[in-house]
Amino acid sequence: MGVDPRQILAGFLTVTMFVMLANMIKRDHFDSVKTPAAANIRLDENPGVEQSLAKFPGGVSTGPWQDDAWQELKPCWTKPDLGNAEKSTGFVTFSLTNGPEYHVSQIADAVVVARYLGATLVIPDIRGSKRGDKRDFEEIYDVEKFIKSLEGVVRVTKDHPSGLSAQNMAVVRVPNRVTEEHVEEYIAPIYRTKGNVRLATYFPSMNMKETGKSKADSVACTAMFGTLELQPEVREVVDSMVERLRTLSRKSDGHFVAVDLRVDILEKKGCLGGDGTKTCYGPDEISSFLQKIGFDKDATVYLTQTVWHGSLDSLKESFPKTYIKENIMPADKKPKFLESESSEFAKVIDFYICSESDVFVPAISGLFYANVAGKRIATGKNQILVPATISEASASATDFISSYITKKNHLAYSCFC
């Protein structure tokens, strides 16, 4: 007796439907169940610590690309004014050092100190890591907007006072997130004696988590989030590079991922902290992380690495649209912004691209991650995915949103509400 071909076809279709249904159930399981903390080593959390999950609008993740439809935050501080604040004839000077992630904090501390002392703040210069690497503030930042933003908050001068010398200038170390109590106890007595102070900020902590003692006030909020803007030429370069990345991302509706991954830092830094937690991730680990949370090979990835390194080849094999600055910067801008001996322009470009990308992945813990997160919180870009070693075949991207976002413990939440 012959077999009816229609019966064979019907049987095949039935089996296929069951297979598809099983895969759908399996996929739903991975997306709806939080990855066990014991199976993942988080860059921003200790293993085993319970985390609250951020929920995307609509309640269910539809993949790693998400629109930022979170509740929009607005500044919840009122710009302070000098009013009857004490005025003095002295000056506060300082330099911006170590890159834009430090500049934000150095500006805030200097403004807080100058305001409390009633002193005039002198526009800082910018110093790189190499000896003699020094440039004017206005080469990177918009000096006129900086001065205007501080009108009524603190007096500011562009010109370095001619009368200042080592004899009437004391160098004072200032802890990041300096408080008025600290200024009164440790800085004010020196200022009253010398008449002027030069600040050198140090960083007891390399994160920006809010504590009861470090809650930002209106002066610090104004300084951190209302003063620094790029000067027009640098802004134009950043905008052109972001636009280029969006053009290259047509298959993902113009979305791109920025990853802070610098091989030189990874080579110098041990990636295990003193408590055994992960503090950085290499190219292979980032490639695996991105794939397991759902990014496909068409995803556009921007790396903060300046010069291509062989260790990045495997990442590019998984994500062919992986780019560094030299791939997307306009050719006529490279001599000034990329090929000069100073690295300050490159650092600034990375900081702002990471702040404006659709998704930010910090492969390295520290202040770059912390202050990029602050800038993203201020502009409503909450998609910060912190890498982890994922033991499963796949996981939901929402499980890896930065604790700065899920727990709202970043100092920026003192300023935006």
HELIX and SHEET records of a PDB file:
HELIX    1   1 PRO A    5  SER A   32  1                                  28    
HELIX    2   2 ALA A   37  ALA A   39  5                                   3    
HELIX    3   3 PRO A  100  LEU A  117  1                                  18    
HELIX    4   4 PHE A  137  GLU A  139  5                                   3    
HELIX    5   5 VAL A  143  SER A  149  1                                   7    
HELIX    6   6 ALA A  166  ASN A  168  5                                   3    
HELIX    7   7 GLU A  180  HIS A  182  1                                   3    
HELIX    8   8 VAL A  183  ILE A  187  3                                   5    
HELIX    9   9 ALA A  188  LYS A  194  1                                   7    
HELIX   10  10 SER A  218  PHE A  225  1                                   8    
HELIX   11  11 PRO A  232  THR A  247  1                                  16    
HELIX   12  12 ARG A  250  SER A  252  5                                   3    
HELIX   13  13 VAL A  263  LYS A  268  1                                   6    
HELIX   14  14 PRO A  283  LYS A  292  1                                  10    
HELIX   15  15 GLY A  310  LEU A  312  5                                   3    
HELIX   16  16 ASP A  313  SER A  318  1                                   6    
HELIX   17  17 LYS A  325  ILE A  328  1                                   4    
HELIX   18  18 ALA A  331  LYS A  333  5                                   3    
HELIX   19  19 LYS A  334  PHE A  337  1                                   4    
HELIX   20  20 GLU A  344  GLU A  356  1                                  13    
HELIX   21  21 LEU A  367  ALA A  378  1                                  12    
HELIX   22  22 ALA A  397  PHE A  400  5                                   4    
HELIX   23  23 SER A  403  THR A  406  1                                   4    
HELIX   24  24 LEU A  411  SER A  414  5                                   4    
SHEET    1   A 5 VAL A 156  THR A 157  0                                        
SHEET    2   A 5 THR A 120  VAL A 122  1                                        
SHEET    3   A 5 PHE A  91  THR A  93  1                                        
SHEET    4   A 5 VAL A 197  TYR A 202  1                                        
SHEET    5   A 5 ALA A 170  PRO A 175  1                                        
SHEET    1   B 3 SER A  95  THR A  97  0                                        
SHEET    2   B 3 ASP A 125  ARG A 127  1                                        
SHEET    3   B 3 LYS A 134  ARG A 135 -1                                        
SHEET    1   C 4 THR A 322  TYR A 323  0                                        
SHEET    2   C 4 VAL A 301  LEU A 303  1                                        
SHEET    3   C 4 VAL A 257  ASP A 260  1                                        
SHEET    4   C 4 VAL A 359  PRO A 362  1                                        
END                                                                             
